[in-house]
Amino acid sequence: MTEFLIANIGPLMFGTLVIVLLLGYPVAFSLAAVGIGYALVGIYLGLLPTSLLQALPQRIWGVMSNDTLLAVPFFTFMGLILERSGMAEDLLDTIGQVFGPVRGGLAYAVIFVGALLAATTGVVAASVISMGLISLPIMLRYGYDRRFASGVIAASGTLAQIIPPSLVLIIMADQLGKSVGDMYAGAFIPGITLACLYAAYTIGVSAVKPSWVPALPMEARTLREPDGSGGARSLLILTIVAVLSAVAFAHFNYGPDDPTDEMIVVAASVGTGVAFFAALVNRFLKLGLLSRLAERVVFVMIPPLALIFLVLGTIFLGVATPTEGGAMGASGALIMALVRRRLSLKLLKQAMDTTAKLSTFVVFILVGARVFSLTFYGVNGHVWVEHLLLNLPGGQLGFLIVVNILIFFLAFFLDFFELSFIVIPLVGPVADKLGIDLIWFGVLLGVNMQTSFMHPPFGFALFYLRSVAPAKDYLDKVTGRLTARVTTGQIYWGAVPFVLIQVVMIALVISFPQMVMVYKAKESTLDPTKIQIQLPPSETAPADALVPGASSNTNEQQEKEEAKDSQSLEDAFKAPATPAPSAGK
């Protein structure tokens, strides 16, 4: 029995952790308890030295002194303030008017606003709850299918999981030992691509099942012109002018060797500034060149876009670290809530209380993971994991398939924090040994972990939506008609197509890694073996440099001067100390 324990203590330790988690014990305490328990067993069996547990304070101090994790409370606080600032309401109302005349317009608005909220809040709960409270009643009012409406709201809210500034990307970068800025840059295109896939699915539904996604009726389109037109032409012209301004600025100020992310951030800021300036001039001079819809869109879009630039723009430009960007984002959210007259002592207390709870939750799990990993590495459990995964058939592709399937099924029971702290430290070193880029690997797993919010029956996004969706039949405030409730089964079935879309996105990231690898700067074409270092020639050559034998004479003179200097230094130490002058003299 003892020999069996010694030979298999690593697998037994991992299996015990899985059993304890399935029994429902808290993750942080399960990790710590299993780690300390097996540490005592290892010491008893003679596998571990008794001094092993003395390293625990240092590892816990490493968690406390980790500057990267400071971004978690900053972004959480920013998202909670923005959730209550009224920004989501204005965005959904305005963008819903833009897309309202087309089938599926409200769904497009939800996806678009979900991407914007993801780029400003980075918190899934804030996005899902905001859109569930605001959009779901309107979608039910105008006849949207309940399953489709529930699925598109939950899926659009989970975009905050992969679009920067995402909390999971911060944790992922910390666990893989990589830059948060690089992780953000690599995840940007996959996040936008996933939002486009949601929109493509909506287009398909509007073509196959048009009754599921009706257009807004005429009486619901409030931003109309006096002549009855919608004002979309004015908005389209303004958009074209802003895009052309951004493209022209990028063309004349950036070359092919300049960083792409910096060019996109600055050019987009220029285009947004042009649109904002045009709307201001039109309003104050009363030119009447822009429609009500165009003006409303510009003035509603500017605050979130400014906040995105304040957070992501400064990070991509290299002006601020992710932690500093989070602090600026939190300050910007406070200013925005103050301008909208939504900031109060009660709001601050609620936001700070929730931020403290979530930050404590993260730190406790990380401390428990450090205790577990100390023992697991001490008994060479990581070697067992490496041998298990390195010997898989198929090399890199086989490893990626197995790891993604593992995380996909673990996501039924664990959320992304727990997956990041338990699984990533085990598979990250193996991916590095297989030659897989860790930023690309982290983004791939981030897309996979996004499904943890959408998995029936334990997806947190589904729980968030269930908490705000009508559980009983109710009278609509606008139409006065009795509206049927949204059942839990409808929420679950509505999430299934979007989970499949996320699986397709995982396959796209594996098939087209270039969408993540844009974070890398242009590769150097220099061959390091052919680099030559040339010293600049001296300004005045010595006169005897051309005389034969002058070189040896010069060396002899230098040796004599060095000997003379060392002798004078030695004499200075041997000389008696000079008495200090008397204070009385």
ABEGO torsion letter per residue (X at the ends): XAAAAAAAAAAAAAAAAAAAAAAGBBAAAAAAAAAAAAAAAAAAAGABBAAAAAAAAAAAAAAAABAAAAAAAAAAAAAAAAAAAGAAAAAAAAAAAAAAABBGAAAAAAAAAAAAAAAAAGBAAAAAAAAAAAAAAAAAAAGBBAAAAAAAAAAAAAAAAABOBBAAAAAAAAAAGBBAAAAAAAAAAAAAAAAAAAAAAAAAAAAABAAABBBBBAAABABBBAAGBAGAAAAAAAAAAAAAAAAAAAAAABBAABBAAAAAAAAAAAAAAAAAAAAAAAAAAGAGABBAAAAAAAAAAAAAAAAAAAAAAAAAAGABBAAAAAAAAAAAAAAAAAAAGABBAAAAAAAAAAAAAAAAAAAAAAAAAAAAAAAAAAAGAAAAAAAAAAABBGEAAAAAAAAAAAAAAAAAABBAAAAAAAAAAAAAAAAAAAGBBAAAAAAAAAAAAAAAAABOAABAAAAAAAAABBABBBBBAAAGBBBBBBBAAAAAAAAAAAAAAAAAAAAAAAABAAAAAAABBBBBABBAAABBBBBBBBABBBAAAABBGAAAAAAAAAAAAAAAAAAAAAAAAABBBBBBBBAAX
